[in-house]
Amino acid sequence: MSLSLPKPMRLPSLILLALVMTLVFGPMIMSADPISISVKDRMALPSWSHWLGQDEFGRDRLARVLYGGRVSLTVAFLASVIACVVGTLFGLIGAYFRGPFEFVTMRLSDVVLCFPPILLALLVVTLFGPGVTTLVAVLSVLYFPAFARIAFSEALRVAALDFVEAARALGAAPRRIVLRTVLPNILGPISVQFSLTAAASITIESGLSFLGLGVVPPAPSWGQMIRGARAFMNQDPTGILVPCAALTLTIWSINFFCDRLRDTLDPKHGESAGKDEIAKARADAAAAAAGPAQILDADVVAQVKDLRLALPRPEGPLALIDGVTLTLRQNECTALVGESGSGKSLTSLALMGLLPSAIRPAGGRILIHRKTGGTVDLATLGERETEDLRGNDVAMIFQEPMTSLNPIHRIGAQMIEAIRAHKAISAEEARARAVELLDLVGIPEAGRRIDSYPHELSGGMRQRVMIAMALSGEPKLMIADEPTTALDVTIQAEIVELLQRLRQEYAAGMSLLFISHNLGIVAEIADQIAVMYAGEVVEQGPAAEVLATPHHPYTRALLDSMPSAHEDLHSSRGDRLAAIAGTPARPEARPSGCAFRDRCPQARPCCAESRPELYPTGTRAARCFFAPGADQPQEREAGA
């Protein structure tokens, strides 16, 4: 098996390795003695025999930097490793076993934290004498509490998660749970603390050596070099610049390496790392499979053709979206409806180019008719091209405006940023445009409200702000992902009315993709409906026809479960609503044949044999063997 470093780790590893190799092996190949004094060559300029010149005692400055770096790295590495091991162990024990273990480990850490680090180090070094051994011991004691507190807080969080409970339920020993389950999940923040500790250890070692309480002369150290060169800064500034530059480079290299190591050990924090590379790989694969982008009709804003999304797994890709096809036309609202988990939001994220990094396109095309007149396939675009398209040609309104708006910035600042991202205008012009948009969406006193924070607005007003931000780029397609879910009924009606008015009056020709599970709202706003179940479209057609005469059993079941679906609901069925039997099929456990057959009251044996196609009938289509236009299974059933 070949060993290879992850790409983000290669550069920092190379820099740190080069630095360590230079400091460790450099002195071995140098002929100059770092403690050899030559009074006649005091503060000599750089030469072929002394590349960095000579210090105030005529000693070779390069040799002293290299030898001093070896001492600093040794102290920093040993102290950081000891502090990391001891502190992490204390934190894990206290967090997992709690009780007296927590009291002893955490209170001991608190006692050490009560003392200022540099003063405690001065006290210990003064009592026990200077030297490398004393420095390592005192720095280990100084910094283990930081590791203990970080490990404790992170282990508490991880220990409460379900997978730790699952390990307990399987009978795993506490030692195995702590070391094999909890510890790997907290290595990210611990690696960051390690870099901070190593940098602080180098700094304190240099500071103590500068004071004459660190490395014992004549052994060289960077702190001693700075101390000696301080008195000659005017005559020879190189003497103080060289050790300071060595300190800075070493600390930066360690921090750079540990930051990238954190992202590698904890992928949750490093999803954005390598984003361009992931997007480029996706685009190249999609372009190779799809060929050149087609030209859309003039009235088509966007078209999703046979979209397939999958989650890679060792045992094979898991299909999440399977063959979704949608056509979104100008000045038309298409509603995407279905239960939670049916794939509605994932389809909308694909249209925005915002798919989670773990999900891969497995086929199909996402064609966008741009305002410039050209047609592009979103699946083949790189990240930078997709960023230019977002907000400019396609915009999105998310479900919960409180989490979509940044709580620490005023809404005006966020709107101005969105406007200037796609238009080369001044901040004053962008602010005036933001006020105009806020007034357009019905925000009272827009000139004053623009300086409000999100928490100062009601839920309906925050959603109006999100709509205004989506309109700021004048997109041809707006995606509304359940924009009324978190609002009360009155505000829901106002938001639906606002979207209708904006589409008809302000942004004439704009296409709206409205995602919802509420068929009552869909009936008010939609021109076309696409019903999704288990990652595929099961019925689509004009909204009035689909709601009046559904062809698929799932659409009919959704209508029967809605209070507003039938005017005579209470008179004909009493106070009980019809419920859809069973639960939605999980992607990894979808039944063979028709995905809805386990919950369908009309299911027949043929429904398990093969997957039905999306059978077209005029302006309608339904994925059912018993829908109009699909009569062969009916004949087969009748014959049986």
C-alpha positions in Angstrom: 0.0 0.0 0.0 1.4 3.4 -1.0 1.6 6.2 1.5 0.7 9.6 0.3 0.0 12.9 2.1 -3.4 14.6 1.5 -2.9 17.5 -0.9 -3.5 20.3 1.7 -0.8 18.8 3.9 2.0 18.7 1.3 3.2 22.3 1.3 3.2 22.8 5.1 4.8 19.4 5.6 7.5 20.3 3.1 8.2 23.7 4.7 8.3 22.3 8.2 10.5 19.3 7.2 12.9 21.6 5.4 13.1 23.9 8.5 13.6 20.9 10.9 16.2 19.3 8.7 18.1 22.5 8.4 18.2 23.1 12.2 18.9 19.5 13.1 21.5 18.5 10.4 22.8 22.0 9.5 25.3 22.1 12.4 26.6 18.7 11.5 27.8 19.8 8.1 29.1 23.2 9.2 32.8 23.6 10.0 32.3 26.8 12.1 32.2 26.5 15.9 29.2 28.4 17.4 31.2 29.2 20.6 34.6 29.9 19.1 35.5 33.6 19.8 37.5 35.8 17.4 37.9 39.3 18.9 39.5 40.7 15.8 36.5 39.7 13.7 33.9 41.3 15.9 30.7 42.3 13.9 32.4 41.3 10.6 30.2 41.5 7.5 28.9 38.4 5.7 31.6 36.5 3.7 32.0 33.2 1.9 33.3 31.6 5.1 30.7 33.4 7.4 27.4 33.7 5.4 25.6 35.8 8.0 28.6 37.5 9.4 30.0 37.4 12.9 28.5 38.7 16.2 29.9 41.0 18.9 32.4 38.3 20.0 33.4 37.2 16.5 31.4 34.0 16.6 29.8 32.7 13.4 26.3 33.9 13.4 24.9 31.2 11.1 26.3 28.5 13.3 24.8 30.0 16.4 21.3 30.4 14.7 21.4 26.7 13.7 22.6 25.4 17.0 20.2 27.8 18.9 17.3 26.6 16.7 18.1 23.0 17.6 17.8 23.9 21.3 14.6 25.8 20.8 12.9 23.1 18.8 14.0 20.4 21.3 12.5 22.4 24.2 9.3 23.2 22.4 8.7 19.7 21.0 9.4 17.9 24.3 7.3 20.4 26.4 4.4 20.4 23.9 4.3 16.6 23.6 4.4 16.1 27.4 1.8 18.8 28.0 -0.4 17.4 25.2 -0.3 13.8 26.4 -0.8 14.7 30.1 -3.5 17.4 29.5 -5.5 15.4 26.9 -5.5 12.3 29.2 -6.7 14.5 32.2 -9.4 16.0 30.0 -10.6 12.7 28.6 -10.7 11.0 32.1 -12.6 13.9 33.6 -15.1 14.2 30.8 -15.9 10.5 30.4 -15.9 9.3 34.0 -17.0 12.5 35.7 -17.5 12.6 39.5 -14.3 12.6 41.5 -12.2 12.2 38.3 -13.6 15.4 36.9 -13.0 17.2 40.2 -9.4 16.1 40.6 -8.3 16.7 37.0 -10.1 20.0 36.4 -9.3 21.5 39.8 -5.6 20.7 39.4 -5.7 22.4 36.0 -7.4 25.4 37.5 -4.7 25.7 40.2 -1.9 25.9 37.6 -4.0 28.4 35.5 -4.1 30.8 38.5 -0.4 31.6 38.0 0.8 33.9 35.2 2.9 31.7 32.9 6.0 33.9 32.6 6.1 34.6 36.4 5.7 30.9 37.3 8.5 30.1 34.8 10.7 32.7 36.3 10.0 31.4 39.8 10.8 27.7 39.0 13.9 28.6 37.0 15.2 30.8 39.8 14.6 28.1 42.4 16.0 25.1 40.4 18.5 26.8 38.2 18.5 27.4 34.4 18.9 24.6 31.8 17.1 22.7 29.1 15.7 20.1 31.6 14.2 22.7 33.8 12.7 24.5 30.9 11.0 21.4 29.5 9.6 20.6 33.0 8.3 24.0 33.7 6.8 24.5 30.3 5.0 21.1 30.4 3.4 22.1 33.7 2.5 25.5 32.4 0.7 24.3 29.3 -1.0 21.0 30.2 -4.1 22.8 31.7 -4.9 24.3 28.3 -4.9 20.8 26.7 -6.9 19.5 29.7 -9.7 22.1 29.3 -10.0 21.8 25.6 -10.0 18.0 25.7 -12.6 18.1 28.6 -15.0 20.4 26.8 -14.7 18.6 23.4 -15.0 15.2 25.0 -18.1 16.2 26.9 -19.7 17.2 23.5 -18.6 14.1 21.7 -19.6 11.7 24.6 -23.2 12.9 24.4 -23.5 11.9 20.7 -25.4 8.8 19.5 -22.4 6.9 18.1 -20.7 6.9 21.6 -24.0 5.6 23.1 -24.0 2.9 20.4 -20.4 1.9 21.4 -21.6 1.6 25.0 -24.6 -0.5 23.9 -22.3 -2.8 22.1 -20.4 -3.5 25.3 -17.1 -1.7 24.4 -14.8 -1.2 27.3 -14.4 2.4 28.6 -10.8 2.5 27.6 -11.6 1.6 24.0 -14.4 4.1 23.8 -12.2 6.9 25.2 -9.2 6.2 23.0 -10.8 4.8 19.8 -14.1 6.6 19.7 -13.9 9.9 21.6 -10.2 10.8 21.1 -10.2 10.8 17.2 -13.1 13.2 17.2 -11.3 15.8 19.3 -7.9 15.7 17.5 -8.7 18.8 15.4 -8.8 21.4 18.3 -6.0 19.6 20.1 -3.7 20.0 17.1 -4.4 23.7 17.0 -3.6 23.9 20.7 -0.4 22.0 20.0 0.7 24.6 17.5 0.0 27.4 19.9 1.8 25.6 22.7 4.9 24.9 20.6 5.0 28.6 19.5 4.5 29.8 23.0 7.2 27.4 24.3 9.7 28.7 21.8 8.8 32.3 22.7 9.2 31.7 26.5 12.4 29.8 26.1 13.8 32.7 24.1 12.5 35.1 26.6 14.1 33.3 29.6 17.4 33.0 27.7 17.2 36.7 26.9 17.0 37.3 30.7 19.8 34.9 31.3 17.6 32.2 33.0 17.2 29.8 30.1 19.9 28.0 28.1 23.2 28.2 30.0 26.0 30.0 28.2 28.2 29.4 26.2 25.5 27.1 24.5 23.8 29.3 21.9 20.1 30.2 21.8 18.0 32.7 19.9 17.2 34.6 23.1 20.9 35.0 24.0 21.6 36.2 20.4 18.9 38.9 20.7 20.2 39.9 24.1 23.8 40.2 22.9 22.8 42.1 19.7 20.5 44.6 21.4 23.4 46.8 22.5 24.8 47.0 18.9 21.5 47.5 17.0 22.7 50.8 15.5 26.1 49.5 14.3 24.9 46.0 13.2 21.1 45.5 12.8 21.7 42.1 11.2 22.6 40.7 14.6 19.0 41.2 16.0 17.2 40.6 12.7 18.6 37.1 12.1 17.4 35.5 15.3 14.1 37.3 15.2 13.5 36.1 11.6 14.4 32.6 12.6 11.8 32.8 15.5 9.1 34.1 13.2 9.7 31.6 10.4 9.7 28.7 12.9 6.5 29.7 14.7 4.7 30.4 11.4 5.8 27.0 10.0 4.5 25.1 13.0 1.2 27.0 13.0 0.7 26.5 9.2 1.4 22.8 9.6 -1.0 22.3 12.6 -3.8 24.3 11.0 -3.7 22.1 7.9 -3.4 19.0 10.1 -6.6 20.1 11.9 -8.4 20.2 8.6 -7.2 16.8 7.7 -8.0 15.2 11.0 -11.4 16.9 11.2 -12.9 17.0 7.7 -16.0 18.9 9.1 -13.8 22.0 9.5 -12.0 21.5 6.2 -14.9 21.1 3.8 -14.0 24.3 2.1 -10.4 23.3 1.6 -9.8 22.1 -1.9 -13.3 23.3 -2.9 -12.1 24.5 -6.3 -10.4 21.1 -7.0 -13.6 19.2 -6.1 -15.7 21.5 -8.2 -13.2 21.2 -11.1 -13.2 17.4 -10.9 -17.0 17.3 -10.9 -17.1 19.7 -13.9 -14.6 17.7 -15.9 -16.5 14.4 -15.3 -19.8 15.9 -16.1 -18.5 17.7 -19.3 -17.0 14.4 -20.5 -20.2 12.5 -20.0 -22.7 15.2 -21.3 -20.9 16.7 -24.2 -21.6 20.3 -25.4 -24.5 22.2 -23.7 -27.7 22.4 -25.7 -29.5 25.7 -26.6 -32.7 26.2 -24.7 -35.9 27.6 -26.1 -36.4 31.3 -25.7 -39.1 31.0 -23.0 -37.1 28.3 -21.0 -35.2 29.8 -18.1 -33.7 26.5 -16.8 -34.0 22.8 -17.5 -33.0 19.8 -15.3 -32.6 16.8 -17.5 -32.4 13.3 -16.0 -30.6 14.6 -12.9 -29.0 11.8 -10.8 -27.2 12.5 -7.5 -25.4 9.8 -5.5 -23.5 9.4 -2.2 -20.3 7.5 -2.7 -19.9 4.5 -0.3 -17.4 1.6 -0.2 -20.1 -0.9 -1.1 -21.2 1.3 -4.1 -22.9 4.6 -4.7 -26.2 5.3 -3.0 -28.7 7.0 -5.3 -30.4 10.0 -3.7 -31.9 11.7 -6.8 -32.8 9.4 -9.6 -33.7 10.8 -13.0 -35.4 14.1 -12.1 -36.4 16.2 -15.2 -37.9 19.7 -14.8 -38.5 22.5 -17.3 -38.8 26.0 -15.8 -40.3 28.6 -18.1 -40.5 32.4 -18.0 -43.2 34.0 -15.9 -44.2 30.7 -14.6 -44.3 29.2 -11.1 -43.4 25.6 -10.8 -44.1 24.0 -7.4 -42.0 21.1 -6.2 -44.0 19.2 -3.6 -43.5 16.1 -1.5 -42.8 14.8 2.0 -39.6 15.6 3.9 -36.8 13.5 2.5 -38.3 13.3 -1.0 -35.4 15.2 -2.6 -37.0 18.6 -3.1 -34.3 20.7 -1.4 -31.5 18.6 -2.8 -32.8 19.3 -6.3 -32.9 23.0 -5.6 -29.4 23.0 -4.2 -28.2 21.3 -7.4 -29.8 24.2 -9.3 -27.8 26.6 -7.2 -24.5 24.6 -7.4 -24.6 24.3 -3.6 -24.5 20.5 -3.2 -22.8 19.2 -0.1 -19.2 18.1 -0.8 -20.1 14.4 -0.1 -22.7 14.2 -2.8 -21.6 13.6 -6.4 -23.5 14.1 -9.6 -24.0 10.7 -11.2 -25.6 11.9 -14.5 -27.9 14.4 -16.1 -27.7 18.1 -17.0 -28.6 21.4 -15.4 -29.0 23.9 -18.2 -29.3 27.6 -17.3 -30.3 30.3 -19.8 -28.2 33.2 -18.7 -29.2 36.9 -18.9 -26.4 37.4 -21.4 -28.2 35.0 -23.8 -26.0 32.0 -23.7 -26.8 28.5 -22.2 -24.5 26.9 -19.7 -24.6 23.5 -18.1 -24.2 24.1 -14.4 -22.8 20.6 -13.8 -19.8 21.5 -16.0 -18.9 24.8 -14.5 -16.0 25.4 -12.1 -16.5 27.1 -8.7 -15.7 30.6 -9.9 -18.1 30.5 -12.9 -20.8 29.1 -10.6 -20.2 32.0 -8.1 -20.8 34.5 -10.9 -24.1 32.7 -11.8 -25.4 32.6 -8.2 -27.5 35.7 -7.3 -27.0 37.0 -10.9 -29.0 34.4 -12.9 -30.3 32.2 -10.2 -31.2 33.3 -6.6 -32.6 31.4 -3.6 -34.8 32.2 -0.6 -34.2 29.8 2.2 -36.6 28.3 4.7 -35.6 30.0 7.9 -34.5 33.7 7.5 -33.2 34.0 11.0 -30.5 31.5 10.3 -29.9 32.8 6.7 -29.2 36.3 7.8 -25.9 37.0 9.6 -26.9 38.0 13.2 -23.9 40.3 13.8 -24.4 42.5 10.7 -27.1 45.0 9.9 -29.4 43.9 7.1 -28.3 46.9 5.1 -24.7 45.8 5.1 -25.7 42.4 4.0 -27.9 43.7 1.2 -25.2 46.1 0.0 -22.7 43.3 -0.1 -25.1 41.2 -2.2 -25.8 44.1 -4.6 -22.1 45.0 -5.1 -21.1 41.4 -5.6 -22.7 41.6 -9.1 -22.8 45.3 -9.9 -19.9 47.7 -10.1 -21.5 50.5 -8.2 -20.6 52.6 -5.2 -21.6 51.9 -1.6 -23.9 54.9 -1.6 -25.7 53.7 -4.8 -25.9 50.2 -3.4 -27.5 51.5 -0.2 -30.1 53.5 -2.2 -30.9 50.4 -4.2 -31.2 48.4 -1.0 -33.7 50.9 0.4 -35.7 50.7 -2.8 -35.8 46.9 -2.7 -36.9 47.0 1.0 -39.7 49.4 0.1 -40.7 47.2 -2.8 -41.1 44.1 -0.7 -43.3 46.0 1.8 -40.9 46.9 4.6 -42.3 50.0 6.3 -39.9 52.9 6.9 -37.3 51.2 4.7 -34.8 54.0 5.1 -34.7 53.4 8.9 -35.1 49.7 8.9 -32.1 49.2 6.7 -29.9 49.8 9.7 -31.7 47.2 11.9 -30.2 43.9 13.0 -32.0 40.7 12.0 -33.2 40.1 15.6 -34.9 43.4 15.6 -37.3 42.3 12.9 -40.2 39.9 12.9 -40.2 36.6 11.1 -42.2 38.0 8.2 -40.1 41.0 7.8 -36.9 38.9 7.9 -38.3 36.8 5.1 -39.1 40.0 3.1 -35.5 41.0 3.6 -34.4 37.7 2.2 -36.7 38.2 -0.8 -35.2 41.7 -1.4 -31.7 40.2 -1.3 -32.7 37.6 -3.8 -34.1 40.2 -6.1 -31.0 42.4 -5.8 -29.2 40.7 -8.7 -32.4 40.7 -10.9 -32.2 36.9 -11.5 -34.1 35.1 -14.2 -34.9 32.2 -11.8 -35.8 32.5 -8.1 -35.9 29.4 -5.9 -38.1 29.6 -2.8 -37.3 26.7 -0.5 -40.3 26.4 1.8 -40.3 30.2 2.5 -43.5 30.1 4.5 -42.8 27.1 6.8 -41.7 29.1 9.9 -44.4 31.7 9.6 -47.9 31.9 10.9 -50.9 31.6 8.6 -51.5 35.3 8.1 -47.8 36.0 7.3 -47.7 33.0 5.0 -50.5 34.5 2.9 -48.7 37.8 2.7 -45.5 36.2 1.5 -47.3 34.2 -1.1 -49.1 37.3 -2.3 -45.8 39.3 -2.4 -44.1 36.6 -4.5 -47.0 36.6 -6.9 -47.0 40.4 -7.2 -43.2 40.6 -7.7 -43.2 37.9 -10.4 -46.0 39.6 -12.3 -45.1 43.3 -11.8 -41.5 43.9 -10.8 -39.6 41.0 -12.4 -41.7 40.2 -15.5 -40.5 37.0 -17.1 -38.8 35.7 -13.9 -39.4 32.0 -13.3 -40.2 30.8 -9.7 -39.4 27.4 -8.4 -41.6 27.1 -5.2 -40.7 24.2 -2.9 -43.3 23.2 -0.3 -45.2 20.4 1.3 -48.3 22.5 1.8 -50.6 21.9 -1.1 -53.0 24.7 0.0 -50.3 27.3 -0.6 -49.2 25.5 -3.8 -52.8 25.8 -5.2 -52.6 29.6 -4.8 -49.3 30.2 -6.4 -48.3 27.4 -8.8 -48.8 27.2 -12.5 -47.1 23.8 -12.8 -46.6 21.1 -10.2 -44.0 18.4 -9.9 -44.6 15.8 -7.1 -41.5 14.1 -5.8 -41.2 10.8 -3.8 -38.1 8.9 -2.9 -35.8 11.1 -5.1 -37.8 10.9 -8.3 -40.7 12.8 -9.9 -43.9 10.7 -9.7 -46.3 13.2 -11.2 -46.2 16.5 -13.0 -48.5 18.8 -15.0 -50.6 22.0 -14.8 -51.4 22.8 -11.2 -55.1 23.0 -11.6 -55.3 19.6 -13.4 -53.0 17.8 -11.0 -54.9 19.1 -7.9 -58.3 18.4 -9.4 -57.6 14.9 -10.9 -54.4 13.4 -9.6 -53.1 10.4 -11.6 -50.6 9.0 -9.1 -51.7 7.4 -5.8 -49.1 9.4 -3.9 -50.5 12.7 -5.1 -54.0 11.6 -4.2 -52.8 10.6 -0.8 -51.2 14.0 -0.2 -54.4 15.7 -1.2 -56.5 13.5 1.1 -54.2 14.3 4.0 -54.6 18.1 3.6 -57.5 19.8 5.5 -58.0 22.2 2.6 -58.0 19.6 -0.1 -61.7 19.1 -0.1 -64.4 21.6 0.8 -66.6 18.9 2.2 -63.9 17.2 4.2 -65.7 17.5 7.6 -69.1 16.6 6.2 -67.9 13.5 4.4 -65.1 12.1 6.6 -65.7 13.5 10.0 -62.9 15.1 12.0 -60.2 12.6 11.0 -57.8 13.3 8.2 -56.6 10.5 5.9 -53.0 9.4 6.7 -50.5 7.9 4.3 -49.7 4.4 5.6 -46.1 3.6 6.5 -43.1 5.8 6.3 -41.1 7.2 3.4 -38.5 4.7 2.0 -34.9 5.5 3.0 -32.5 5.8 0.1 -30.6 2.6 1.2 -33.8 0.6 1.6 -36.0 1.5 -1.3 -38.2 -1.4 -2.5 -37.8 -2.9 -5.9 -40.0 -1.7 -8.7 -42.3 1.2 -7.7 -40.8 3.1 -4.7 -44.3 3.9 -3.4 -45.7 0.3 -3.6 -45.3 -0.5 0.1 -47.5 2.4 1.0 -49.9 2.3 -2.0 -53.4 0.9 -1.5 -53.6 0.1 -5.3 -50.3 -1.9 -5.4 -50.3 -5.1 -7.5 -47.7 -7.8 -8.1 -46.5 -6.1 -11.2 -45.5 -3.0 -9.1 -42.6 -5.0 -7.6 -41.4 -6.5 -10.8 -40.1 -3.3 -12.6 -39.9 0.4 -12.1 -42.6 2.3 -13.8 -41.7 5.1 -16.3 -43.0 8.6 -16.2 -45.9 8.0 -18.6 -47.0 11.1 -20.5 -50.6 12.0 -21.3 -51.1 15.3 -23.0 -49.8 18.0 -20.6 -49.6 15.5 -17.8 -47.2 12.7 -16.7 -47.4 10.1 -13.9 -45.0 7.4 -12.8 -47.6 4.6 -12.3 -48.6 1.5 -14.2 -52.2 2.4 -13.7 -52.1 6.0 -14.8 -53.7 7.0 -18.1 -51.5 6.0 -20.9 -50.0 3.0 -19.1 -52.5 0.2 -19.7 -50.3 -2.8 -20.3 -49.9 -3.8 -16.6 -53.7 -3.4 -16.2 -54.3 -5.8 -19.0 -51.7 -8.2 -17.5 -53.4 -8.0 -14.1 -56.8 -8.5 -15.6 -55.5 -11.5 -17.5 -54.1 -13.0 -14.3 
